[in-house]
């Protein structure tokens, strides 16, 4: 790696970026806003990808639909193209090298037309498509360095790191800063694993791995971007293991700390068991009974329960949570059930009120809609201990809310709350000297072994059965030519009293993505279903507007709801019996399974039609066929992992997976298991696990 400057104090891992050569106040503020405040932050944000600029391709090598290539050449011209869509622009440019010319096109980047001046020497990286001419669509473009020798040495003739774009920080400046930080700061990177352990694992040391992550070939590794793109590089595995191990140690430490805290001892006697049996609307499944036994053991332990109850759509998680709350109430403790949205809280409340009728446990609902005297009366009753189970949203975290004896906190769709939000409610009860028990619910299927590793601070119970009486859903993958028949089937379902969801992948029409969008498809659905009341809902709407549309649909004021995946959680409409998904190949199987869970919740026969787009591949169609074959969410999750690869099957938001800087907990499942094993070994040998100071893990450093 080239030497990048002397004559100044060397950088350390904790050196602030502000004041570093090349980082003035404005850049420092922009970097801080992006989460980069010191040298360690900078080094731990790995490149999005690497470009091999030791071997350039040429325009003559471009093939429509071929692999992305890197070229070096000159800008001939550039212009801004006006469009009819407000706020949308297209920049077109012409690029040439010795072998010929190609077009460049950029969307919503009007400044490119001013920057790409004729004669500018640039690197261009992208994939070719055929428009009016051979064109690189939305390519990465970077000016070739002219004078600075160090910039040139880092930007050409080697494998070059490509980072996410940050305001006011040109790529060459960032590479220069990263190179200096690697040279001066990485000698201070601590090796927290013994040389013997690292050798047994067959992995390289930490500091060289970080250098290789940015500049492959600089620390003895092959100057090849392939292993990094494929996540097969031993240097990447070393960094990922370090982060996963840090995560596992943090979970282990949290679990041990919890075991020292006192919690209410809650145990059922014969009378309480009879009361519990009396509120059941139907027999429990074997999985529900097992989960209740596991929860009961936690409640009797005298230490705070922290249990994840994961179950497929419709597996009966809510009834388990309600029975646990009744058990707590039977011993004089209050419970709180926290949901991520108002409408989901209201639907939980409706279920809770029905189940607890005549049980002697008084439930209540608290959301932002409860105001004035009713709110004051509710809060007073809560503080007096009259309310046994309070259902609500994050409003339960507000300071006027005070429980007399909070013994149980149930958090639904736990991944939709931040860590601090989930911790806030239990922390409110500690003044009594007893920590409340916590039960978190998740409807996202994750294989049990993976759930145990990812949620190591939680015990895991799994509901793998559905209660009797659930209506089976007929799922079918329709061809593009069957759209008319699909909408005729939808119309017939509406005529018989049903309601329907039509799900599309986009909020607005796109110039670059050939897929349906809520904005235009709502009108098309209304045209296809004359006389029917058609509404729309998507994530860019204000929360109040979304909830209004959901309520109208639930109340029967709308027959059809055209939506994005915003409806995958939180709508329970028993009359909804038809789901039609446009461009179904653009959704993950886990998402589609969650969406399918919005129907079949009543007694009506239900239908799910998946309509792939024209460009759907054979592999995508085979993947959709899994949904037609089974309704088992855990089988679907396993198939999705196998067919698409773990890196794509479940995203952080979708599954509630922790946010890592480097590791992919699904792609790196073997490393995750090894990290869990190592954490336990370290705890046994050292008594107290090492890794007291978080180095890599993002959440631990907040």
MOKAKA-V582758 format. One line per field, one symbol per residue. phi: phi as a letter, one per 40 degrees, with the letter a starting at -180 (. if undefined). Layout:
# MOKAKA-V582758
phi: ???
This chain:
# MOKAKA-V582758
phi: .ccbhbgadccbccccccgcdgbcdcccccccccgbbbccdcccccdcabbcccbccbdcccbdgcccbbbbabccaaacbcbcccgbbbbbabbabccibacbbbbfbccccccccdgccbcbbibcbbbcacbccfccbacccbbcccccccbagacbcbbccbdgbddcccccccccccccccdcccccbcdccccccgbccccdccccccbdhcbgcccbcdccccfbcccccccccdcccdccccccccccccccccadcbbcbccccccccccccacccccccccccccccccccgbccbbcbbacdgcgccccccccccccccbgbcbbbbbcbcccccccccccccccdgcgcccabbbcccbgcdccccccccccgcccabbabcdccccccbccacbabbbcfdccbcdccccccdccccdcgbcccbbbbacccbddccccccbccbcbbbbbbbccgcccbcbacccdcbcccccccccccccchcbbbbbbcbcbcbcbbcacbddccdccccccbdgccbbbaaccccdccccccccccccgcbcbbcaccdccbhbbbdccbabbbcfcccbcccccccccccbgcbcccbbbbbbccdcccccccccccccccabcccccccccccccgccbcbcdccbgcccbcbcbcccbccccccccccccccccccgbccgcccbccccccc
